[in-house]
Amino acid sequence: MISVSFRVYEKMMERMQEMGATVTGFKRVLADWAKRKGLEGNQNFLRNESVPWGWSLANMLVFKKVREALGFQRCKGFGVGAAPIKMETLEYFMSLNIPIRPTYGMSESSGPHSLCKMDPSWWNPASVGKDMPGVQTKIFQPDSNGEGEVCFRGRHVFMGYVNNWEKTTEAIDYEGWLHSGDMGRIDEKGFLHITGRFKELIITAGGENIPPVQLEANILREIPFLSNVMIVGDKRPYLTCLMTLKCDVDVNTAEPQDTLTPLARKAVEELGSPCTTVSAIISSRDPAVFSAISQGLERANQKAASKAQKVQKWALLNTDFSLPGGELGPTLKLKRFFVLRKYASTINSMYEQAESGGLQSKL
């Protein structure tokens, strides 16, 4: 089984959708038919029902070839971690008979600790699944909502850091519980939900504790042509965010380019924008794109649990986050402290402006 960051799957999906858009005629009809069968079949698995008619044919003609093209022909399972994955991404890969299972774990726990299975009693993609056999999970010092630090123990937990007793005792308490540093809760059905990391927790000037991950995920769902979003607000009077647009990437250097991806170009074209590059959108402050971002943020803000969790201002950056740029780590996780340093002037300028009643963009 392979388990990678949700960003890897999203990038794969975008590229496959771009290639699929160029297919026409009988191949397009066959692909669409097979994807319908793939999604229906995997949804049937989750209901303990049999696969639909045509499943074996779709598998032979399409699913096997897709797996071979991706190098997945020997993979028995697919996992995802690092952050919440969009339902759109899960359903897309299900339609290709590549069911992705949300998982959770750490290097210190030899990999996975909990996971979702393709089974009605084990499947909840909004969570990171249930405990694997032989392991235990507890929420340390839960608040009134049942949220606290996720701790776990079992034979999969490491013995400690070599020649570093101080760090070992910080990670593993006297009862053998490994303290993950992640915030989470366990629901009434036993599913574990990760709500953030204590190190990433934003504490506003008003003393509000805000986990940014779910807020960022909400914004990305509402504005599909955005690539990355990072919430800012630690020791600040209100929340702001940095955004990047989906753009092409140099296959040799992994550096983001100025041109929008085909799917992003299509999205902004449908908004009525003639722009095809990031620089054109920013230099012209394209009204169609900027309006769509503001409206998307308004919708995301409606899902906020409190006024303090609503984003007040935003900035659109002229390049996407990347490995070469330093904003992303080797597993494509966002390096928040690096981003805060790199874009400090942009962030400060959003707070230097006088507060107003609505969302404001700042470039």
C-alpha positions in Angstrom: 0.0 0.0 0.0 1.2 3.5 -0.8 0.3 6.6 1.2 1.1 10.1 0.0 0.0 13.7 0.5 -3.4 14.7 -0.8 -1.6 17.3 -3.0 0.1 14.5 -5.0 -3.3 13.0 -5.9 -4.8 16.4 -6.7 -1.9 17.2 -9.1 -2.3 13.8 -10.7 -6.1 14.4 -11.1 -5.6 17.8 -12.7 -3.1 16.4 -15.2 -5.3 13.5 -16.0 -8.3 15.8 -16.5 -6.3 18.0 -18.8 -5.3 15.0 -20.9 -8.9 13.6 -20.8 -10.3 16.9 -22.2 -8.3 16.3 -25.4 -9.9 12.9 -26.0 -12.8 12.8 -28.4 -15.1 10.3 -30.3 -15.4 6.7 -29.2 -12.5 6.9 -26.7 -14.3 9.7 -24.9 -17.6 7.8 -24.8 -15.8 4.6 -23.5 -13.9 6.5 -20.9 -17.0 8.3 -19.6 -18.9 5.0 -19.5 -16.1 3.2 -17.6 -15.8 6.1 -15.1 -19.5 5.9 -14.3 -19.2 2.1 -13.7 -16.1 2.7 -11.6 -17.8 5.2 -9.3 -20.9 3.2 -9.1 -19.0 0.0 -8.3 -16.9 1.5 -5.5 -20.0 3.1 -4.0 -21.6 -0.3 -4.1 -18.6 -1.7 -2.2 -19.3 0.8 0.6 -22.9 -0.5 0.8 -21.9 -4.2 0.7 -23.6 -4.5 -2.7 -22.3 -6.3 -5.8 -20.6 -4.4 -8.7 -22.8 -3.2 -11.6 -23.1 -4.9 -14.9 -20.1 -4.0 -17.2 -17.6 -3.7 -14.3 -15.3 -6.4 -15.5 -15.3 -5.0 -19.1 -14.6 -1.5 -17.8 -11.7 -2.9 -15.7 -10.2 -4.7 -18.7 -10.6 -1.9 -21.2 -9.9 1.2 -19.0 -9.0 0.7 -15.3 -6.0 -1.7 -15.9 -4.6 0.6 -18.5 -4.9 3.7 -16.3 -3.1 1.9 -13.5 -0.3 0.8 -15.8 0.1 4.3 -17.2 0.4 5.6 -13.6 2.8 2.8 -12.6 0.2 1.5 -10.1 -0.2 -2.0 -11.6 1.3 -3.7 -8.6 -0.3 -1.5 -5.9 -2.8 -3.2 -3.7 -4.0 -0.2 -1.8 -3.8 3.6 -1.9 -3.7 5.9 1.2 -3.7 9.7 1.7 -2.4 11.8 4.5 -1.1 15.2 5.5 -4.4 17.1 5.3 -8.1 16.6 4.4 -8.7 15.4 0.8 -11.5 16.8 -1.2 -14.5 14.5 -1.9 -14.2 15.5 -5.6 -10.7 14.0 -5.7 -11.8 10.8 -3.9 -14.7 10.3 -6.3 -12.5 10.9 -9.3 -10.1 8.2 -8.4 -13.0 5.9 -7.4 -14.3 6.3 -10.9 -11.0 4.8 -12.1 -11.2 2.0 -9.6 -8.4 3.6 -7.5 -10.0 3.9 -4.1 -8.0 6.2 -1.9 -8.2 5.6 1.9 -7.6 8.4 4.3 -4.9 7.4 6.8 -3.1 8.9 9.8 0.2 8.1 11.5 3.7 9.3 12.1 7.2 8.2 11.4 7.5 7.6 15.1 4.6 5.1 14.9 6.2 3.1 12.0 3.7 4.7 9.6 -0.1 4.3 9.8 -2.0 4.2 13.0 -5.6 4.6 11.7 -7.3 4.3 8.4 -10.5 4.1 6.5 -11.5 0.8 4.7 -13.8 0.2 1.8 -16.4 -1.1 4.2 -19.6 0.7 5.5 -18.5 0.5 9.2 -15.0 1.7 8.4 -15.6 4.4 5.8 -15.8 8.1 6.7 -13.7 10.2 4.3 -14.2 13.3 6.5 -12.1 11.5 9.1 -8.8 9.6 9.2 -10.6 6.3 10.0 -10.5 4.0 12.9 -7.7 2.4 14.9 -5.8 -0.4 13.2 -5.9 -3.7 15.1 -3.6 -3.8 18.1 -3.3 0.0 18.7 -4.9 2.5 21.0 -5.9 6.2 20.7 -6.8 8.7 23.3 -7.5 12.4 23.3 -5.3 14.2 25.9 -6.9 16.9 27.9 -10.0 17.3 25.7 -12.0 20.6 25.8 -15.8 21.0 25.9 -16.0 19.9 22.3 -13.9 16.7 22.9 -10.9 18.2 21.1 -7.4 17.8 22.5 -4.0 16.3 21.6 -4.1 13.0 19.8 -2.0 10.4 21.6 -1.5 6.7 20.7 0.3 3.6 21.8 1.0 0.1 20.7 3.8 -2.1 19.5 4.1 0.1 16.4 5.3 3.1 18.5 9.1 3.6 18.5 11.3 3.2 21.5 12.7 6.7 21.4 15.2 9.0 19.7 18.8 7.7 19.6 21.0 9.4 22.2 18.3 12.0 22.9 16.5 11.1 26.2 15.2 14.6 26.6 13.4 14.6 23.3 12.2 11.0 23.9 10.5 11.9 27.2 8.8 14.9 25.5 7.3 12.6 22.9 6.4 9.5 25.0 5.0 9.9 28.5 5.5 7.5 31.4 2.4 5.4 30.4 3.8 4.8 26.9 1.5 7.3 25.1 3.1 8.9 22.1 2.1 12.6 22.0 1.5 13.5 18.3 1.2 17.3 18.6 -1.9 17.0 16.5 -5.3 18.3 17.6 -8.2 15.9 17.1 -11.4 14.3 18.4 -13.0 10.9 18.3 -16.7 10.8 17.2 -19.4 8.6 18.6 -18.7 5.9 15.9 -15.0 5.7 16.8 -13.7 7.7 13.8 -10.7 9.9 14.5 -10.9 13.5 13.2 -7.7 15.6 12.9 -8.5 19.3 13.3 -5.0 20.9 13.2 -1.6 20.9 14.8 -0.7 22.7 18.0 2.4 24.1 16.4 0.2 25.5 13.6 -2.5 26.9 15.9 -3.2 30.6 15.3 -3.7 32.6 18.5 -5.1 36.0 17.5 -4.5 39.2 19.4 -7.9 38.7 21.0 -6.8 35.3 22.4 -8.9 33.1 20.0 -7.3 29.7 19.2 -7.9 29.0 15.6 -6.8 25.8 13.7 -6.2 27.0 10.1 -6.3 23.7 8.1 -10.0 23.3 7.9 -10.5 27.0 7.1 -8.0 26.7 4.2 -9.7 23.5 2.9 -13.1 25.4 2.9 -11.6 28.2 0.8 -10.1 25.8 -1.7 -13.4 24.0 -2.1 -15.2 27.3 -2.9 -12.5 28.6 -5.3 -11.3 25.7 -7.4 -8.8 27.7 -9.5 -6.7 28.4 -6.4 -3.7 26.1 -5.8 -2.7 27.0 -2.3 -4.2 29.0 0.6 -2.5 29.9 3.9 -4.3 31.6 6.7 -2.4 34.3 8.7 -3.4 35.9 12.0 -1.1 34.8 14.8 -1.0 37.8 17.4 -3.0 39.8 14.8 -6.4 41.5 15.3 -8.1 39.4 12.5 -7.4 36.7 9.9 -6.0 37.3 6.5 -4.8 34.8 3.9 -2.3 34.3 1.1 -3.4 32.7 -2.1 -1.9 31.3 -5.3 -3.4 30.4 -8.6 -3.0 27.0 -10.3 -0.2 27.3 -12.9 1.9 25.1 -15.1 5.0 23.6 -13.6 8.4 23.0 -15.3 8.7 19.2 -15.4 12.5 19.4 -15.1 12.9 22.0 -12.3 9.5 21.8 -10.6 9.4 25.5 -10.7 6.0 27.2 -11.1 5.4 29.0 -14.4 3.4 32.1 -15.2 0.8 30.4 -17.4 -2.3 29.0 -15.8 -3.1 25.3 -16.0 -5.6 24.4 -18.7 -8.3 23.7 -16.1 -7.6 27.1 -14.4 -7.7 28.9 -17.8 -11.1 27.3 -18.5 -12.4 28.3 -15.0 -11.4 32.0 -15.4 -12.6 32.0 -19.0 -16.0 30.9 -17.8 -15.9 33.8 -15.4 -15.5 36.1 -18.4 -11.8 36.8 -18.0 -9.5 36.9 -21.0 -6.3 36.3 -18.9 -4.2 33.2 -19.4 -1.3 34.0 -17.0 -0.9 34.8 -13.4 0.8 38.1 -14.1 -2.0 39.3 -16.4 -4.6 38.6 -13.6 -2.5 40.4 -11.0 -1.4 43.4 -13.1 -4.9 44.1 -14.3 -6.6 43.2 -11.0 -8.9 41.3 -13.2 -12.4 42.1 -12.0 -14.0 38.8 -12.9 -11.3 36.8 -11.0 -11.1 39.1 -8.0 -14.9 39.1 -7.7 -15.0 35.3 -7.8 -12.4 35.1 -5.1 -14.2 37.6 -2.9 -17.5 35.7 -3.4 -15.8 32.4 -2.7 -14.4 33.7 0.5 -17.7 35.0 1.6 -19.2 31.5 1.1 -16.3 29.9 3.0 -16.7 32.5 5.8 -20.3 31.4 6.2 -19.0 28.0 7.4 -16.8 29.6 10.0 -17.6 28.6 13.6 -17.2 32.1 14.9 -16.6 35.7 13.8 -12.9 35.3 14.8 -12.5 32.5 12.2 -13.6 34.6 9.3 -11.0 35.9 6.8 -11.1 39.7 6.5 -8.4 40.4 3.8 -6.5 38.4 1.2 -3.5 38.7 -1.0 -3.0 37.0 -4.4 0.7 36.1 -4.9 2.4 36.2 -8.2 3.8 32.7 -8.0 2.6 29.4 -6.6 4.2 27.7 -3.6 6.7 25.1 -4.6 9.7 23.0 -3.5 12.3 25.2 -5.3 10.6 28.3 -3.8 11.0 26.8 -0.3 7.3 27.1 0.6 6.7 23.3 0.4 8.6 20.5 2.1 9.6 17.1 0.5 6.2 15.7 1.2 4.5 18.8 -0.2 3.5 20.0 3.2 3.2 23.8 3.7 6.2 25.3 5.6 4.2 28.0 7.4 7.1 29.7 9.2 9.1 30.0 6.0 6.1 31.5 4.1 5.5 34.0 7.0 9.2 35.2 6.6 9.2 35.2 2.8 6.0 37.2 2.4 6.3 39.3 5.5 6.0 42.6 3.6 2.8 41.4 1.8 1.3 40.2 5.1 2.2 43.4 7.0 0.6 45.6 4.3 -2.7 43.8 4.8 -2.7 44.8 8.4 -1.4 48.3 7.8 -4.6 49.2 5.9 -7.5 50.6 7.9 -10.1 47.9 8.6 -13.2 48.0 6.6 -16.5 46.2 6.7 -15.9 43.8 3.8 -13.2 41.6 2.3 -10.3 43.4 0.8 -7.7 42.2 -1.6 -4.1 43.3 -1.3 -1.4 42.7 -3.8 
